[in-house]
């Protein structure tokens, strides 16, 4: 209720509300202050056109009118905001309510009942339960909202909604926790006179006010009500005439249009005929079957787990009238229910219920049967109390999501206490809905698992590719570093550096190509092109010679020959292969006191109906151990130190395969030989021999 009305009732109960207190109370509410000024300035108080302040206005109105306006306007503001109040004609309702309020105050005055404003408020609110039922069940109650207000209406309400408007109104008033019989007066205004003979005066007053406002032509009932209040039945006609004038005046002051209210028909209460139980059950089963089928199709159309969960909660709210809904899913170990991803609140997303700790929610999941939990009447665990607070509801419906023999989780819906019985009647439909939701959810979770596995596979491949690129980038970076040292020396001696600058540019480009290859940015070439292996070998040897990478104890020689030097492939890939092999050989010889490296073109080789050019990288080092040979082209098998140890030969193997070639290794005490077969250029026999290259050494 509005704070101003709560304080007004408190002062009325204490009988200490004078004009200063009224003025102070009203001044705190701008809307109420405006209402008082408008009424005081109206022609009824001869103030038209004169400016007055609040205190003068209140003095003109008088205490009784002020209290009437405050109570009436507060009640209208509060209950006109009920759902569906704007789409329903309330003129008849408010006219009868105002009449009951005015009459109740007049009866109280004649009975010398001291709390006149309390009787006015009770009369005004005696039928507020009808507004509550309209707000709660608009479709079921729309017709009966305008029905004749008698015992037959209460019987229809009880049969169709399991609650009467008198009970609903009393429930509302009780929530205000007033120290008054106001709630009882609302609850018993349809009771018989015999039962109310010894009741509190406020209850008897409201009973008679109800009869006079809603049944003014029922002489017998009016006579019983008058006797109940110690009044002469002859006085009632004069009270009705006076009440009509006061209602019209109050409506003008409050700005309420009651014109035509008496023309609104008030038919007898109506309840649909009760169907044959078997026919009713058959209709319900067919309806549920259709709804479940449609729900399943709706779930199947959702894209992704998040959309599916949202569709499940939205459908549950529509089909079962859940106020709020959350979904708890079993964690991967199946030991705990946790808030579903994408929950609307952070608390739900972090909420968890261990299945082995018991409790109604956990039991629903373990038994695979719906559970109905009410705040009162059963002991609750911390988890259930948290759900009640998070969902802001009186009762919970726990629906296990069962697919086959597996329970994927629990949907928890918040409902009002009086809705629990209705949900229990529809338990089979609840279970069918849960099965459809679980089936769709199982599919979504399976797809999520597949997606995660694919992402993990891609991530592993990317990490491996990153390691290879980092390893390979070290080779050109080492060359660049050495050439920068050479460049520094030459510049100090003012010698030409064109060759070194060319090498640096080439190696920087190679770094870019390696990094670009990680993101597959390198465009595909049109088709196979001829590659002169001798030129690539010459470039590699020049890099090592000029970059001062090779110690003086190590010699490098080449023997390319004049024929069979063209292969199909990419120069950068072959260069990368040779740099890795030569670098490994240099490191092995440098660690054993020196030796010789030789790169030899052994000419055409016929293998498996294909022609290859055999290129060999030989060294006179100590050879490879049996363990290394057994795992030669595997990852992380080298004895070298560093984060990328053991990657070199596995990368070489991959690059050779990329060139559609083959690689083999022979090693012993006399040294190591890597033999590479590269596809011979298909036009090699028709291509003139290139210029012969002499064997050189460093």
C-alpha angles and dihedrals in degrees: 000000000000112000092236091059092047091054091044091055091048091054092045091053089051093046090223102112111123130163096276091053092047092050092049091048095049094044089066091064115064094193093050091046090054090049092053093048091049094050093044091051094051124107090255088074097036093243100118112147096003121116112229134173127233096265093051090047092052092049089053094049097047129219097280095052091045092054091046093051094045093050096043098045093046092052093047092049092050102045100035086068092062114121113272092013089113093054096047129074103247098173095101092044095052094043092055090044092052090046091051090049094051093044093047091054091048091050090049091051091052091047092048089239103166101215102069096161090051091057090047091053092045091052091047092051101036092104099033088113088074089062089049092053091047090053093047101041108017096164096046096042105034094099096042093049088079094036123117109283104236142111091285089061090053091051092051091047091051092049097046103031103019090234135072126226089245091057092045092050093048090050090055094048092047089059089065088063095219120177090234146092088244094113091049091051090054093045097050103038090111096048120116121261091244092062093046099050093108098028124122113283093246091059092050092046093053091046091056093042089054092051093048094048098041104026107029092152097054098097096178094052091045091051091052091048093048091051089050089060096039094250132135112248088226090067093061097076092056090047091052092052091049092046092054091056093047093049092053091048093047091049090055093049092047094045093239119148109220096163111137093012092127091055094062107107119240106201123184116277114274133208124183113250115267111255125226105275093233093048091045091051091048092051091049093049092049091047092049091048091054093045093049091050092050091046090053091052090048091052092047091056094057118109112222135350095280093056091046093053091049091050091050094052093043092050092047091053091051099043100039101025093241111176094209131001135198132178124220116195130197112255119237092270093052091231101105141038111226134183112275117253114262093034115167095236130045092227093060091046090056096039119116137178119194109224093214094058095070126223131140096281094049090044091053089055095045096044092039091225130117117261129203116209126190126193092231130042101040136057113260132203125226091261093056092046089052091051091051091053095043094048095038095220143127099231140019131218112203112200116187114220102224124183111181107313095336127091108211096186145297132281110214117200127187117225137165117264094250090055094061094083090052091051091050090055089055095047094123090054090048091053093048090050090049091051092052091047092048093050092052091044092050089054091048092049091049090051090048090053092050091048091050092050091050091048091049090051092049090047091052091049091048092049090050092048089049091053091050093050093047090050093048094044088061090067098059090038090056090049091048091050093051093046091051087057091050090046091053091052094048093047090052088054091042091238124153113275102184093114093050092047090052091052092048091052091049093050093046088052089050091053089053092049092051093050092043089052089060090065092037090243095141109103119236115253120235099246145320117318131194114262124196105220091193092061092049091049090049091052092050094048090047090053093054094041098048096037093061088233094132118073118229091252091065124073127196122202132179132203112184103157124206102270137055097026100131121091136167112255152076119299093214092054093048090047090051091051094050094045090055094048096044092046091052090048093049091051092048094049094043090055093051100047100273139292143164134298120199130189110200134185104211095185133231120358124188111216128165093342092308132105119233136177111229116221118183131194109201132183135179095223129131093277131236126293122249091250092053091046091052091057099027102141097030123108124265098007100121125109092219120112125243142073093282100041114146096020098098101078093039088055091047089052091051093048092050090052089049088057088051089246139124133236132199135174134213120186138173142136090297094059144276131288126195110196117198124192113202123185109263117238107263091228095048095114091054096044119094115244114264123237111294117253120213123229108261133187139199 
